[in-house]
Amino acid sequence: FVTRDTIAAVPEPGSLCLLAAGLLIGLHLEHLWTRRT
């Protein structure tokens, strides 16, 4: 997933959107996985 290195390597405004999207997707997937088990 996204690490601090990638964020530092891509200091663009778009990286914030990607980071936010990644966090939302990660939380959603984690919620689905916890619901499955």
ABEGO torsion letter per residue (X at the ends): XBBAAAAAABBBAAAAAAAAAAAAAAAAAAAAAAAAX
